Amino acid sequence: MKGYVQVYTGNGKGKTTAALGLALRAAGAGLRVFVAQFIKSSEYSEIKALRRFEDLITVKQFGTGCFIIGAPGDEDIAAARQGWNEVKKAIAGGLYDVVILDEANIAAYYNLISPDELVELIESKPEHVELIITGRHAHDLVIAHADLVTDMHEVKHYYTAGVQARDGIEK
C-alpha cells in the first residue's frame, strides 16, 4: 500500500486527537505505528489509552513540557533533537507503517527542527510509510510537500469562557 503525507494544522482543537485516531484505526488493521510527540511530556489520557496497544503502537515523548508561552531552552532543544534522531531511525528501520510527528510543526516554528529537515524526511520516507505531521504554524514548504492538509479552524471554544481542560475530554 502506498503511504501518503498528511498535515493537520491550524488554531482549532483536534489535531493530535485526529492523528491518534488514525493511529488507533491503523492498529485495528494490524499496522505498526510510531508516535513521536515533540514538546509534550505529560501523561494524559490518550497516552494512557494507547498503552493498551503497545504491541502495535509505540509512543515516545520528546519534550520537557509546553514552553509555548516563552522561548525554548537548552533542554527543550536537546529533547527535540533526540526525538528527531529517533524519528529518522524509526522510519529508516522499516518497522513502522504509520509515523506520526505530533507537534512537529510547532517544533519547526520554534527552530527545534527545521522545515527543511521535515521536507527531507518527507522526500526520503519509504514508499509504504504513511506520515502524519501535526501542530499549528505548518511551514509553507511542509504544506507544499504534503498530500493531504487539514487546517483546523476554531469557530467557537468554551475555553474562552473559562472552562479548563477536563480529564478524558481535552486531556
C-alpha positions as CSV (number, residue, x, y, z in Angstrom):
1,M,0.0,0.0,0.0
2,K,1.3,3.5,-0.9
3,G,1.8,5.8,2.1
4,Y,1.0,9.5,1.9
5,V,1.9,12.6,3.9
6,Q,-0.9,14.2,6.0
7,V,-0.6,17.5,7.8
8,Y,-3.1,18.6,10.5
9,T,-2.5,22.3,11.3
10,G,-4.4,25.4,12.3
11,N,-5.5,27.1,15.6
12,G,-8.5,24.8,16.1
13,K,-8.8,21.9,18.6
14,G,-8.3,18.3,17.4
15,K,-5.0,18.0,15.5
16,T,-3.4,15.5,17.9
17,T,-6.7,13.7,18.5
18,A,-7.2,13.2,14.8
19,A,-3.7,11.8,14.4
20,L,-4.1,9.5,17.4
21,G,-7.5,8.4,16.0
22,L,-5.7,7.4,12.8
23,A,-3.1,5.5,14.9
24,L,-6.0,3.6,16.6
25,R,-7.5,2.8,13.2
26,A,-4.2,1.7,11.8
27,A,-3.6,-0.6,14.8
28,G,-7.1,-2.1,14.3
29,A,-5.9,-3.0,10.8
30,G,-2.7,-4.6,12.2
31,L,-0.4,-1.8,11.1
32,R,2.5,-0.8,13.2
33,V,2.6,2.8,14.4
34,F,5.3,5.1,15.8
35,V,4.2,8.3,17.5
36,A,6.8,10.9,18.3
37,Q,5.4,13.8,20.4
38,F,7.6,16.9,20.3
39,I,7.4,19.4,23.1
40,K,4.9,17.3,25.1
41,S,5.9,15.3,28.2
42,S,2.8,14.8,30.2
43,E,0.9,11.6,30.8
44,Y,-2.5,12.5,29.5
45,S,-5.5,10.2,28.9
46,E,-4.8,9.5,25.2
47,I,-1.3,8.2,26.0
48,K,-2.7,6.0,28.8
49,A,-5.2,4.5,26.4
50,L,-2.6,3.9,23.7
51,R,-0.7,1.7,26.1
52,R,-3.3,-0.9,25.6
53,F,-2.0,-1.3,22.1
54,E,1.7,-1.4,22.9
55,D,2.2,-4.4,20.6
56,L,1.3,-2.2,17.6
57,I,1.7,1.5,18.8
58,T,4.9,2.9,20.1
59,V,4.6,6.4,21.7
60,K,7.6,8.4,22.7
61,Q,7.6,12.0,24.1
62,F,10.5,14.3,23.3
63,G,9.7,17.4,25.3
64,T,10.1,18.9,28.7
65,G,6.6,20.3,28.8
66,C,4.8,23.1,26.9
67,F,7.1,26.1,26.7
68,I,4.9,27.7,24.1
69,I,4.4,30.8,26.3
70,G,8.2,31.5,26.1
71,A,11.2,30.6,24.1
72,P,12.6,27.0,24.2
73,G,15.6,26.4,26.5
74,D,18.6,24.2,26.0
75,E,16.7,21.2,27.5
76,D,13.8,21.7,25.0
77,I,16.3,21.8,22.1
78,A,18.1,18.7,23.3
79,A,14.9,16.8,23.7
80,A,13.7,17.7,20.2
81,R,17.0,16.8,18.7
82,Q,16.9,13.4,20.4
83,G,13.4,12.9,19.2
84,W,14.4,13.9,15.6
85,N,17.2,11.3,15.6
86,E,14.8,8.6,16.9
87,V,12.2,9.5,14.2
88,K,14.8,9.1,11.5
89,K,15.9,5.8,12.9
90,A,12.3,4.6,13.2
91,I,11.5,5.5,9.6
92,A,14.8,4.1,8.3
93,G,14.3,0.9,10.3
94,G,11.3,-0.2,8.3
95,L,9.4,-1.5,11.3
96,Y,6.5,1.0,11.1
97,D,3.7,1.5,8.6
98,V,2.5,4.8,10.1
99,V,4.7,7.5,11.7
100,I,3.1,10.4,13.5
101,L,5.1,13.5,14.3
102,D,2.9,15.2,16.8
103,E,3.6,18.9,17.2
104,A,6.5,18.8,14.7
105,N,5.1,21.9,13.0
106,I,5.5,23.8,16.3
107,A,8.9,22.3,16.8
108,A,9.9,23.7,13.4
109,Y,8.2,27.0,14.1
110,Y,10.4,27.4,17.2
111,N,13.5,26.1,15.3
112,L,13.9,22.9,17.3
113,I,13.9,21.2,13.9
114,S,13.9,22.9,10.6
115,P,11.2,22.9,7.9
116,D,14.0,21.7,5.5
117,E,14.5,18.7,7.8
118,L,10.8,17.9,7.6
119,V,10.8,18.1,3.9
120,E,13.9,15.9,3.6
121,L,12.1,13.3,5.8
122,I,9.0,13.5,3.6
123,E,11.1,13.1,0.4
124,S,13.1,10.2,1.8
125,K,10.4,8.2,3.6
126,P,9.9,4.7,2.4
127,E,7.0,4.4,-0.2
128,H,4.7,2.4,2.2
129,V,5.0,4.7,5.2
130,E,2.1,7.0,6.0
131,L,3.5,10.1,7.6
132,I,1.3,12.4,9.7
133,I,2.6,15.8,10.9
134,T,0.6,17.9,13.4
135,G,0.8,21.2,15.0
136,R,0.0,24.9,14.5
137,H,2.0,27.0,12.1
138,A,2.8,24.4,9.4
139,H,5.5,25.8,7.2
140,D,4.6,26.5,3.6
141,L,7.3,24.0,2.5
142,V,5.8,21.3,4.5
143,I,2.3,22.1,3.2
144,A,3.6,22.1,-0.4
145,H,5.1,18.6,0.1
146,A,2.1,17.1,1.8
147,D,-0.6,15.0,0.0
148,L,-3.4,16.0,2.4
149,V,-3.6,19.2,4.5
150,T,-6.3,19.9,7.1
151,D,-6.5,23.3,8.6
152,M,-8.4,23.1,11.9
153,H,-10.1,26.4,12.3
154,E,-11.6,27.4,15.6
155,V,-15.1,28.8,15.3
156,K,-16.0,28.7,19.0
157,H,-14.4,27.1,22.1
158,Y,-15.6,27.0,25.7
159,Y,-12.1,27.6,26.9
160,T,-12.6,31.3,26.1
161,A,-15.4,31.2,28.7
162,G,-13.1,29.9,31.3
163,V,-13.7,26.1,31.0
164,Q,-10.4,24.3,31.9
165,A,-9.2,21.1,30.2
166,R,-11.2,18.1,31.5
167,D,-9.8,14.6,32.1
168,G,-10.9,12.3,29.3
169,I,-12.2,15.1,27.1
170,E,-9.4,17.6,26.5
171,K,-6.6,15.8,28.4
